[in-house]
Amino acid sequence: MKNPETLLHYLDVLLKESNFTKAAQELFISQPYLTQLIKRIEKKLGTTIIDRQQIPFTLTKAGSIYYKYLEKEIVDKENLNRQLLPIIQPNTEVIRIGILESLGSFLLAQLLPDFLDKNPNINIQLKETSPRNNETNLLNEQIDCYIGQNPESINQEFDLHINGSEKYFIIISPKSKYFKRGKFILESDEYDLQELLQEPFVVSNSNSAIRHQLDAIFHRFNVKPNLVLESNSIITVTNLAIKGVGLTISAASIIKRMAQTPINLLPLDPNLINIRYFIATKAKRPQTPGITKLINSFNELEIKPKIK
């Protein structure tokens, strides 16, 4: 196998699971195939790339070098395709957008259909990863723009175009002692927030923008969080909260996509926590016509998801 994207994905899953059988199941391949693939790579390199002697698995020094090599292969391939495109399709412009997957599933559906209809000569490439990786990719010019939320924490080396906002809610399931039957959206002062924050919570991981804000709330109210579990996905977290695994704080655009289940939503003061969306480009970098059009389309959106 020579596809660097696939090899990198296999390594990521294997390192996450630290178990060949579980990794193979997640990758929908056989365990012997995955084991032999890693052995073939190690035989070709003449050294081990994964330390299997302890859990979790880690990359060896040689493994880290190989991992970076695969990343470079992917970037070089993308750069080659990007440079060839004006020759193969002289009237086409490529725009590489970095965005968090859960945000993209909501925001890109509003932005891209009309934009692409009006600009058939523009080709969009998505990089769906964490906010931290998106910032790094934009600084290194591996993407052309980054669409995110909560611009207050963004690197000063970016030009920001801010648009839209929405509310956050605490999700209270029927399994909670705080659940009130016959109600959906509660009054904002219906419960003491400090008391609710001491309940078990399910949260997104530390790389997410919403987690940074949630941690700030716990700190502000001097509450040591009781975290049941963490997830890479705010959608997963929201679903778990709806099912009663714990309370969580989620946004209107996420909650609206969930199955209609009896829950309570406690609105949070926007001065305490809220969402503002932005599209960021690297400062002092000349903007292409396509990027300018994309920014204008973003600024024209009405991004105010509501729950009734």
C-alpha positions as CSV (number, residue, x, y, z in Angstrom):
1,M,0.0,0.0,0.0
2,K,1.5,3.3,-1.1
3,N,-1.4,5.7,-0.3
4,P,0.0,8.1,2.4
5,E,-3.4,9.3,3.4
6,T,-4.6,5.7,4.1
7,L,-1.3,4.8,5.9
8,L,-1.6,7.8,8.1
9,H,-5.2,7.0,9.0
10,Y,-4.2,3.4,9.8
11,L,-1.4,4.6,12.1
12,D,-3.7,7.1,13.8
13,V,-6.4,4.5,14.6
14,L,-3.8,2.0,15.7
15,L,-2.2,4.5,18.1
16,K,-5.7,5.4,19.4
17,E,-6.9,1.9,20.0
18,S,-3.4,0.5,21.1
19,N,-4.8,-2.9,19.9
20,F,-4.5,-4.4,16.5
21,T,-7.8,-6.3,16.6
22,K,-9.8,-3.2,17.7
23,A,-8.0,-1.0,15.2
24,A,-8.7,-3.5,12.4
25,Q,-12.4,-3.6,13.3
26,E,-12.6,0.2,13.2
27,L,-10.8,0.3,9.9
28,F,-13.0,-2.5,8.4
29,I,-9.9,-4.6,7.5
30,S,-8.6,-7.9,8.9
31,Q,-6.3,-8.0,11.9
32,P,-3.7,-10.2,10.1
33,Y,-3.6,-7.7,7.2
34,L,-3.0,-4.7,9.5
35,T,-0.3,-6.6,11.4
36,Q,1.5,-7.7,8.3
37,L,1.2,-4.2,6.8
38,I,3.0,-2.7,9.8
39,K,5.6,-5.4,9.7
40,R,6.3,-4.8,6.0
41,I,6.8,-1.1,6.6
42,E,9.1,-1.8,9.5
43,K,11.1,-4.4,7.5
44,K,11.4,-1.9,4.6
45,L,12.6,0.8,7.0
46,G,14.8,-1.6,8.9
47,T,13.5,-0.6,12.3
48,T,10.3,-0.6,14.4
49,I,7.9,2.4,14.1
50,I,5.5,1.5,16.9
51,D,6.4,0.7,20.5
52,R,4.0,-2.1,21.4
53,Q,5.6,-2.9,24.7
54,Q,3.3,-0.7,26.7
55,I,-0.2,0.7,26.5
56,P,-1.0,3.1,25.0
57,F,1.1,2.4,21.8
58,T,3.5,5.2,20.9
59,L,5.6,6.0,17.9
60,T,9.3,5.2,18.2
61,K,11.8,7.8,17.1
62,A,11.9,6.3,13.7
63,G,8.1,6.1,13.7
64,S,7.8,9.8,14.3
65,I,10.1,10.4,11.4
66,Y,8.0,8.2,9.2
67,Y,4.8,9.8,10.3
68,K,6.2,13.3,9.4
69,Y,7.3,11.8,6.1
70,L,3.7,10.7,5.3
71,E,2.4,14.1,6.3
72,K,4.9,15.7,3.9
73,E,3.9,13.3,1.1
74,I,0.3,14.3,1.5
75,V,1.1,18.1,1.5
76,D,3.4,17.6,-1.5
77,K,0.7,15.7,-3.4
78,E,-1.8,18.4,-2.6
79,N,0.6,21.2,-3.7
80,L,1.3,19.3,-6.9
81,N,-2.4,19.0,-7.7
82,R,-2.9,22.6,-6.8
83,Q,-0.1,23.8,-9.1
84,L,-1.3,21.5,-12.0
85,L,-4.9,22.6,-11.8
86,P,-4.5,26.0,-13.5
87,I,-2.8,24.2,-16.4
88,I,-5.3,21.4,-16.6
89,Q,-8.3,23.6,-15.9
90,P,-7.0,27.2,-16.6
91,N,-10.2,29.0,-15.3
92,T,-10.4,27.1,-12.0
93,E,-9.4,28.4,-8.6
94,V,-8.9,26.1,-5.6
95,I,-9.9,27.2,-2.1
96,R,-8.8,25.1,0.8
97,I,-11.1,25.6,3.8
98,G,-10.2,24.4,7.3
99,I,-13.2,23.8,9.6
100,L,-14.3,21.6,12.5
101,E,-16.4,18.7,11.2
102,S,-19.4,19.4,13.5
103,L,-19.4,23.1,12.6
104,G,-19.0,22.3,8.9
105,S,-22.0,20.0,8.9
106,F,-24.1,23.0,9.9
107,L,-22.4,26.1,8.5
108,L,-21.1,24.8,5.1
109,A,-24.6,23.7,4.2
110,Q,-25.7,27.4,4.4
111,L,-22.6,28.8,2.7
112,L,-21.5,26.6,-0.1
113,P,-24.5,25.6,-2.2
114,D,-25.3,29.1,-3.4
115,F,-21.6,30.1,-3.5
116,L,-20.7,27.2,-5.8
117,D,-23.8,27.8,-8.0
118,K,-22.6,31.4,-8.6
119,N,-18.9,30.4,-9.0
120,P,-18.7,27.2,-11.0
121,N,-15.0,27.9,-11.7
122,I,-14.1,27.5,-8.0
123,N,-13.1,24.1,-6.5
124,I,-13.4,23.7,-2.7
125,Q,-11.2,21.4,-0.7
126,L,-12.1,20.7,2.9
127,K,-9.7,20.1,5.8
128,E,-11.9,18.9,8.7
129,T,-9.9,19.0,11.8
130,S,-9.6,20.6,15.3
131,P,-9.4,24.4,15.7
132,R,-5.8,24.2,16.9
133,N,-4.8,22.2,13.8
134,N,-6.7,24.7,11.6
135,E,-4.8,27.6,13.0
136,T,-1.5,25.8,12.4
137,N,-2.5,24.9,8.9
138,L,-3.5,28.5,8.1
139,L,-0.2,29.9,9.5
140,N,1.7,27.4,7.4
141,E,-0.4,28.2,4.3
142,Q,-1.6,24.6,4.0
143,I,-5.2,26.0,3.9
144,D,-6.4,29.3,2.4
145,C,-9.0,30.2,5.1
146,Y,-10.3,28.9,8.4
147,I,-14.0,29.0,9.4
148,G,-14.5,28.8,13.1
149,Q,-16.2,30.1,16.2
150,N,-15.3,32.3,19.2
151,P,-12.8,34.7,17.6
152,E,-11.6,36.0,21.0
153,S,-8.9,33.3,21.2
154,I,-7.7,33.4,17.6
155,N,-4.1,34.1,16.6
156,Q,-3.4,37.8,16.0
157,E,-1.7,37.0,12.7
158,F,-5.1,36.4,11.1
159,D,-7.6,38.8,9.5
160,L,-11.0,38.0,10.8
161,H,-14.5,38.5,9.3
162,I,-17.1,37.9,12.0
163,N,-20.7,37.2,11.4
164,G,-23.6,35.6,13.2
165,S,-24.2,34.3,16.7
166,E,-26.3,31.8,18.6
167,K,-27.2,30.8,22.1
168,Y,-25.9,28.0,24.4
169,F,-28.2,25.9,26.6
170,I,-27.7,23.4,29.4
171,I,-29.4,20.2,28.4
172,I,-31.4,18.5,31.1
173,S,-32.7,15.0,30.3
174,P,-35.7,13.3,32.0
175,K,-33.3,11.2,34.0
176,S,-32.0,14.3,35.8
177,K,-33.6,15.3,39.2
178,Y,-33.8,18.8,37.7
179,F,-36.0,17.8,34.8
180,K,-39.4,19.6,34.7
181,R,-42.2,17.8,32.9
182,G,-44.4,19.7,30.5
183,K,-41.6,22.3,29.8
184,F,-39.0,22.6,27.0
185,I,-37.1,25.9,27.2
186,L,-36.9,27.0,30.8
187,E,-36.5,30.5,32.2
188,S,-32.9,31.5,32.3
189,D,-33.1,32.0,36.1
190,E,-35.1,28.9,36.8
191,Y,-32.1,27.2,38.4
192,D,-29.0,28.3,40.3
193,L,-26.3,27.8,37.7
194,Q,-23.6,27.1,40.3
195,E,-25.7,24.2,41.6
196,L,-26.2,22.7,38.1
197,L,-22.5,22.9,37.4
198,Q,-21.8,20.5,40.2
199,E,-23.8,17.8,38.5
200,P,-22.1,15.1,36.3
201,F,-21.2,16.5,32.9
202,V,-20.3,15.0,29.5
203,V,-18.0,17.3,27.5
204,S,-16.1,17.7,24.3
205,N,-12.3,17.4,24.4
206,S,-9.9,20.1,25.4
207,N,-9.2,21.1,21.7
208,S,-12.7,22.3,21.1
209,A,-13.8,25.9,21.3
210,I,-16.9,25.1,23.4
211,R,-14.7,23.2,25.9
212,H,-12.6,26.3,26.5
213,Q,-15.7,28.3,27.3
214,L,-17.1,25.6,29.5
215,D,-13.9,25.4,31.5
216,A,-14.0,29.2,32.0
217,I,-17.5,28.9,33.4
218,F,-16.5,26.2,35.9
219,H,-13.6,28.4,36.9
220,R,-15.7,31.5,37.2
221,F,-18.2,29.7,39.6
222,N,-15.3,28.1,41.4
223,V,-16.7,24.6,40.7
224,K,-14.5,21.5,40.2
225,P,-16.2,19.8,37.3
226,N,-17.6,16.2,37.7
227,L,-16.8,14.9,34.2
228,V,-18.4,11.6,33.3
229,L,-16.6,11.3,29.9
230,E,-15.1,13.4,27.0
231,S,-15.7,13.0,23.3
232,N,-14.1,14.4,20.2
233,S,-17.5,15.3,18.9
234,I,-20.0,17.9,20.3
235,I,-22.7,15.9,18.5
236,T,-21.9,12.8,20.4
237,V,-21.7,14.8,23.7
238,T,-25.1,16.4,22.9
239,N,-26.7,13.0,22.2
240,L,-25.3,11.5,25.4
241,A,-26.7,14.4,27.4
242,I,-30.1,14.0,25.8
243,K,-30.0,10.3,26.8
244,G,-29.2,11.2,30.4
245,V,-25.5,10.3,30.7
246,G,-24.9,13.7,32.2
247,L,-25.6,17.4,31.7
248,T,-23.8,19.3,29.0
249,I,-23.8,22.7,27.4
250,S,-24.5,22.8,23.7
251,A,-25.5,25.2,21.0
252,A,-28.9,25.7,19.2
253,S,-27.5,24.6,15.8
254,I,-26.4,21.3,17.3
255,I,-29.5,20.6,19.5
256,K,-31.8,21.3,16.5
257,R,-30.3,18.3,14.7
258,M,-31.0,15.8,17.4
259,A,-34.1,13.5,17.6
260,Q,-37.1,15.2,19.2
261,T,-37.0,13.8,22.8
262,P,-38.5,15.3,26.0
263,I,-35.7,17.4,27.4
264,N,-35.3,20.8,29.2
265,L,-33.1,23.5,27.9
266,L,-31.8,26.2,30.3
267,P,-30.7,29.3,28.3
268,L,-27.4,30.7,29.3
269,D,-26.6,34.4,29.5
270,P,-24.9,35.5,26.3
271,N,-22.5,37.6,28.4
272,L,-21.4,34.4,30.1
273,I,-21.1,32.2,27.0
274,N,-22.1,32.6,23.4
275,I,-21.0,31.8,19.8
276,R,-19.8,34.2,17.2
277,Y,-18.6,32.8,13.8
278,F,-15.7,33.9,11.7
279,I,-13.8,33.3,8.6
280,A,-10.0,33.8,9.0
281,T,-7.3,34.4,6.5
282,K,-3.6,34.9,7.0
283,A,-2.7,38.6,7.6
284,K,-0.8,40.4,4.9
285,R,-1.4,37.5,2.4
286,P,-2.9,38.8,-0.9
287,Q,-6.4,37.6,-1.4
288,T,-7.4,35.8,-4.5
289,P,-10.7,36.7,-6.3
290,G,-12.3,33.5,-5.1
291,I,-11.4,34.1,-1.4
292,T,-12.8,37.6,-1.6
293,K,-16.0,36.2,-3.0
294,L,-16.2,33.5,-0.3
295,I,-15.7,36.1,2.4
296,N,-18.4,38.3,0.9
297,S,-20.8,35.3,0.8
298,F,-20.0,34.5,4.4
299,N,-20.7,38.1,5.5
300,E,-24.1,38.0,3.7
301,L,-25.3,34.9,5.6
302,E,-27.8,35.2,8.4
303,I,-26.4,32.9,11.0
304,K,-28.7,32.9,13.9
305,P,-30.0,29.4,14.7
306,K,-33.0,29.4,17.0
307,I,-34.9,26.8,19.0
308,K,-38.6,27.3,19.7
